[in-house]
Amino acid sequence: MSDGFYFDRNAVAARLEAAAKPIHDRNLIPVWSDETFLGEPISRRYDAHANALRLHAALPDAKVLITIREQKAMAYSLYVEYVRQGGFASLTEFIGTGQEELAYSPFLRLDHLLFDRAVAFYQSLFGREKFKLLKMNHKSLSYA
């Protein structure tokens, strides 16, 4: 449930532990992955901060790997996904110009692409030793 008032740390931890048990029994490491941990601009969900807090509350000893893309490639990919889902705004309307009236918000807020903020926050929650960053671009992968 996305409403933070209903978040039950113990219930989430119990569900994840139950799901992880058969994986641990095979001496493997469970991996939970969701591309929306850092938000979902197409749905105008900018809940990365709350997601990080919930993940840390449920699994404080977790190791975290975040994969990021170059911002222009990410913006374009999000726009293509938006159009495939039936969106009809132009690319400029989707991203915005930075000159919008206060009441208007483009789908993709450019501050969403400032990944360094999410990286620093996850490092502060879980510790640098439990955090890895994978940077992707169209030519190669690199670990930071």
N, C-alpha and C positions, 0 to 999 in steps of 0.2 A: 504494500500500500504506500502511495507516495506522500500521504499526509503525515508529517513528522509527529503530530500529536498522537498518532496511533502506532508509532514505531515501537516494537517490543524487542529490545536487544537480545534477551534470553531466548525468545521464540525463534528469532532469526539464527542465532548461534546454534541452537538445538537442531534446526532443519539442516544447516550446513554441515554440522558434525555428523548427522545421520547419513547425509548424502556422501560424505567423505569416508565413512567407515569402510565400505568395500574397497575403496581405492587404497586406503592405508593398509588394509589387510593383504593387499598384493604388493606391499612395499613400494607404492608409487606415491607421488605427490599430487593431491587434487589441485586443479586450477579452475578458478571461477573467472569467467570472462564475459564482459558485456560492453559493447561499444558506447553505451549510453551512460557509463559511470561518470563521464565528464560532461554530461548533458546531451540534449537532443534538439539542436536548433530548429530543425524542420517542424517540430511540435512546439517550438518556442519554450522548451524546458531547459532552464539554465540552473540546474540543481547539483552541479558538481561538488560544491562545498558541502551541502547536506549529505550527498552520497558518500563522500569521504568520511564524514563524521559517523555515519551509520555503519559503514564498513569497519571502521576502527572500533566502534562500540561493540560490534558483534564478533570481530576477529582481531583483537589488538595485537596478536603475535604474528599476523599474516605477513608474508613477503609480497611486495607489490611490484608489478611490471606495468608501466604505462608505455604504450606505443603511440607516437605522434607522427604526423606528416608535415611537410612543408605547408605553410599557411595558405598560399595561393592554390596549391593542389587540393588541399582540404576544402577550401571554399568552393572550388569548382565541382568537386565530387559531391558535396552536399547539395549544390544546386541541381546537378544532374539527377540525384536521388529524389529531390523535391519534384522535379518535372516528371520523372517516371511514376511518381505517386499521384500525378494529376494536377500538380501545382501549375499555375499559369502566370505568375508574376515574372517580370523580366529579371535578368540577372542584376541589373541596377536596383530594382525594387527589392529583390531578395537580400542583397548585401547592404543596400543603402549608400548614401553619399557622404554621410557625416553632417549634413546640413538639414536633417529632418526636424520638423516641429517636435516639441517635447511629447506630444500625445502619440506620435507615430514611432513605431519600433520595427525595423526590418526583421526578417526571419533570422538572419545570421548577424548577431551582434558581433562586431569586430573584436570586442574584448574577450569573446569566447576563444579566439585564436591565440591569446596570450598564454601559451601553455606553461610558461615559467612560473606563473602563479600557482597552478595546480601542482606542479612538480614540487615547489617549495613547501606547499601545504602538506602534501603526502609525506614528504621527508620529515617535516616537523611532527607529524602524527606517529608515523611508524618507525622513524629513524633512518638515517642515510644507509646504514648497513643492511636494511631490509628493503631497500628501494632500488630499482633499476629503471632506466629510461632507454627505450629503443626508438631511435630516430629513423624514420623511413623517408626516402625520396624515390623518385622514379628510377634512379640508377643503382642505389646501394642501400644497405642497412648499416647502422653504426650504433654501438652501445655507448652510453654516457654514464 
